[in-house]
Amino acid sequence: MKVSNDYSMYEYLLNRNKGDNRPLISYYNNEISTNTFFEQVDIVANALSAIGVGKGHNIALCLPNIPNAIIIFYATNKLGAVVNLIHPLVPTKALADIVQEHNSKVVFVLDMFYDKHKEFLENSQVYSVVCRPSDYLKNVYKLGYNVYTASKKPKLNGNAVFYNDFIKNQSVTAKGEEHFVGIGDNVAVYIHSGGTTGIPKTAIIPNRAINECSYSIRTLIGDEAQKGESMLMVLPMFHIFGLGVCMHSTLTAGARCLLVPVFKPKSLVRTIKKQKVTYMTGVPSMYQKLIKLKSFGGKYLQKMKSCYCGGDKLKQDIKEDFDAIMKKYNSSCTLCEGYGLTEAGVCNVNVEEYSKKGSVGKPLGDIKVCIVDSNRKQLAYGERGEICLSGDNLMLGYYKDEETTNKVLFEMDGVKWLATGDYGYLEESGHLFFVDRIKRMVKISGMNVFPNEIEYLVMQNVTEIDRCCVIDLIKNEKPYLKLFVTMKEGYQYGDDIKQKIKNTIITNLMKYSLPKVIECVEQLPLSEIGKVDYNKLKQKELEL
């Protein structure tokens, strides 16, 4: 382990304080300076400590990109506790399952979603803190939000409190976790992903992995950002790119995080222009929407230095159109594709200096990449196989799943490697080419969607169905899901069954998991061992 990574995330950020009280967070009409940021982190840490949160505990953070989320994250890390990151739009059942499975001590939830989860939060023993988007707004913005939402402000009962009341009058200073050799291996965060097998898992991420991400990204943007430089934080914190790149790497470099709670293309362009944005990280669909706007063009783009794309394969035409707009307005900025995954953070970026068309670039920092065959034997340059990664960036494993952990984490020549479940090849130059995902996972609006999970839920809850299969298709350059079902003998498909399927999915999964089309068929193609043949079904649909 590199000594430079052997810190808690809080320590790592604190040690990289530039000492000039520069702005660290921009949020609408408020800029939070370095000194104020660390003061707020201390206050929240004191409040958490006062209710018994410390080493060995975890808190559930179910918030969008608002200042509360970042401050709570580092306050929790300062105490040596773990942050359990959850999508703020998660259904109540899924929230309850995650909180109870991980035994989270506190849940931080947005005000507009409290009533939706109220029954669970009140009936459980978990302490709830309700955050409002106006908590860190100023003057007319704060007043405007509070007046506009006054009638919708939730009435709290039971073990719940508003954020401002939670941090009020915190005079007893909490003792932070003391530094020790190996603190980098302490768990910092739980991130819920599809796992390298395509089945939803909780990745256990240590401090050193996110610190390594920071180090790697700073090899691109510079170890010390100039005062005023900024990163547009559009990707959410529960996304490894949002957490590692947009938040931790940006703050440790001394740049500003420009928080964007909701992605709205026209509004984003106004922010880029007003805030003189330097860097941006997003998914392909975000850039695709930006380049279609007439307002995305002007001298203000000259301030942009680099934009990075991850979360899904970047189409060449999106990059070419984006780069052409930048060139038209004399900006040196280009769109660089990156490669990474929850279990290992951001690993490669195809930066312009040594880019190769179709590649996802060379490894960042000290990260190593190799290609192996099905027997985990390393392959030569140009040979295709499974992409494997090694370095300080790796997760510790999957939560309460030793069997799967041992399948994806392995040793080769005395070095620890992660089998990604992705298919690709390496060139002798060091460029990695991502070909396809071995795991069966679909990206909808940049979010991971898992067909196996959808099928399992439908089969478990809609008893009238005999078999089902989800495939992903593309229409107008946008991916969507189609669900095929067959009925058990004696049952007939109709609107009632269709609605039952939809309700099952909506109740248990994110909205992105809801198939756009549901079709009942007489039979589904089967493999030799009697399973539904997903590939044959998809191929048949594409041939229509």
Rosetta blueprint (number, residue, H / E / L):
1 M L
2 K L
3 V H
4 S H
5 N H
6 D L
7 Y L
8 S L
9 M H
10 Y H
11 E H
12 Y H
13 L H
14 L H
15 N H
16 R L
17 N L
18 K L
19 G L
20 D L
21 N L
22 R L
23 P E
24 L E
25 I E
26 S E
27 Y E
28 Y L
29 N L
30 N E
31 E E
32 I E
33 S E
34 T H
35 N H
36 T H
37 F H
38 F H
39 E H
40 Q H
41 V H
42 D H
43 I H
44 V H
45 A H
46 N H
47 A H
48 L H
49 S H
50 A H
51 I L
52 G L
53 V L
54 G L
55 K L
56 G L
57 H L
58 N E
59 I E
60 A E
61 L E
62 C E
63 L L
64 P L
65 N L
66 I L
67 P H
68 N H
69 A H
70 I H
71 I H
72 I H
73 F H
74 Y H
75 A H
76 T H
77 N H
78 K H
79 L L
80 G L
81 A L
82 V E
83 V E
84 N E
85 L E
86 I L
87 H L
88 P L
89 L L
90 V L
91 P L
92 T H
93 K H
94 A H
95 L H
96 A H
97 D H
98 I H
99 V H
100 Q H
101 E H
102 H H
103 N L
104 S L
105 K L
106 V E
107 V E
108 F E
109 V E
110 L E
111 D H
112 M H
113 F H
114 Y H
115 D H
116 K H
117 H H
118 K H
119 E H
120 F H
121 L H
122 E H
123 N H
124 S L
125 Q L
126 V L
127 Y E
128 S E
129 V E
130 V E
131 C E
132 R L
133 P L
134 S L
135 D L
136 Y L
137 L L
138 K L
139 N H
140 V H
141 Y H
142 K H
143 L H
144 G H
145 Y H
146 N H
147 V H
148 Y H
149 T L
150 A H
151 S H
152 K H
153 K L
154 P L
155 K L
156 L L
157 N L
158 G L
159 N L
160 A E
161 V E
162 F E
163 Y H
164 N H
165 D H
166 F H
167 I L
168 K L
169 N L
170 Q L
171 S L
172 V L
173 T L
174 A L
175 K L
176 G L
177 E L
178 E L
179 H L
180 F L
181 V L
182 G L
183 I H
184 G H
185 D H
186 N L
187 V E
188 A E
189 V E
190 Y E
191 I E
192 H E
193 S E
194 G L
195 G L
196 T L
197 T L
198 G L
199 I L
200 P L
201 K E
202 T E
203 A E
204 I E
205 I E
206 P E
207 N H
208 R H
209 A H
210 I H
211 N H
212 E H
213 C H
214 S H
215 Y H
216 S H
217 I H
218 R H
219 T H
220 L H
221 I H
222 G L
223 D L
224 E L
225 A L
226 Q L
227 K L
228 G L
229 E L
230 S E
231 M E
232 L E
233 M E
234 V L
235 L L
236 P L
237 M L
238 F L
239 H L
240 I H
241 F H
242 G H
243 L H
244 G H
245 V H
246 C H
247 M H
248 H H
249 S H
250 T H
251 L H
252 T H
253 A H
254 G L
255 A L
256 R E
257 C E
258 L E
259 L E
260 V L
261 P L
262 V L
263 F L
264 K L
265 P H
266 K H
267 S H
268 L H
269 V H
270 R H
271 T H
272 I H
273 K H
274 K H
275 Q H
276 K L
277 V L
278 T L
279 Y E
280 M E
281 T E
282 G E
283 V L
284 P H
285 S H
286 M H
287 Y H
288 Q H
289 K H
290 L H
291 I H
292 K L
293 L L
294 K L
295 S L
296 F L
297 G L
298 G L
299 K H
300 Y H
301 L H
302 Q H
303 K H
304 M L
305 K L
306 S E
307 C E
308 Y E
309 C E
310 G L
311 G L
312 D L
313 K L
314 L L
315 K L
316 Q H
317 D H
318 I H
319 K H
320 E H
321 D H
322 F H
323 D H
324 A H
325 I H
326 M H
327 K H
328 K H
329 Y L
330 N L
331 S L
332 S L
333 C L
334 T L
335 L E
336 C E
337 E E
338 G E
339 Y E
340 G E
341 L E
342 T L
343 E L
344 A L
345 G E
346 V E
347 C E
348 N E
349 V E
350 N L
351 V L
352 E H
353 E H
354 Y H
355 S L
356 K L
357 K L
358 G L
359 S L
360 V L
361 G L
362 K E
363 P E
364 L L
365 G L
366 D L
367 I L
368 K E
369 V E
370 C E
371 I E
372 V E
373 D L
374 S L
375 N L
376 R L
377 K L
378 Q E
379 L L
380 A L
381 Y L
382 G L
383 E L
384 R L
385 G E
386 E E
387 I E
388 C E
389 L E
390 S E
391 G L
392 D L
393 N L
394 L L
395 M L
396 L L
397 G E
398 Y E
399 Y L
400 K L
401 D L
402 E H
403 E H
404 T H
405 T H
406 N H
407 K H
408 V H
409 L E
410 F E
411 E E
412 M E
413 D L
414 G L
415 V E
416 K E
417 W E
418 L E
419 A E
420 T E
421 G E
422 D E
423 Y E
424 G E
425 Y E
426 L E
427 E L
428 E L
429 S L
430 G L
431 H L
432 L E
433 F E
434 F E
435 V E
436 D E
437 R E
438 I L
439 K L
440 R L
441 M L
442 V E
443 K E
444 I E
445 S L
446 G L
447 M E
448 N E
449 V E
450 F L
451 P H
452 N H
453 E H
454 I H
455 E H
456 Y H
457 L H
458 V H
459 M H
460 Q H
461 N H
462 V L
463 T L
464 E L
465 I E
466 D E
467 R E
468 C E
469 C E
470 V E
471 I E
472 D E
473 L E
474 I E
475 K E
476 N L
477 E L
478 K E
479 P E
480 Y E
481 L E
482 K E
483 L E
484 F E
485 V E
486 T E
487 M E
488 K L
489 E L
490 G L
491 Y L
492 Q L
493 Y L
494 G L
495 D H
496 D H
497 I H
498 K H
499 Q H
500 K H
501 I H
502 K H
503 N H
504 T H
505 I H
506 I H
507 T H
508 N H
509 L L
510 M L
511 K H
512 Y H
513 S H
514 L L
515 P L
516 K L
517 V E
518 I E
519 E E
520 C E
521 V L
522 E L
523 Q L
524 L L
525 P L
526 L E
527 S L
528 E L
529 I L
530 G L
531 K L
532 V E
533 D L
534 Y H
535 N H
536 K H
537 L H
538 K H
539 Q H
540 K H
541 E H
542 L H
543 E L
544 L L
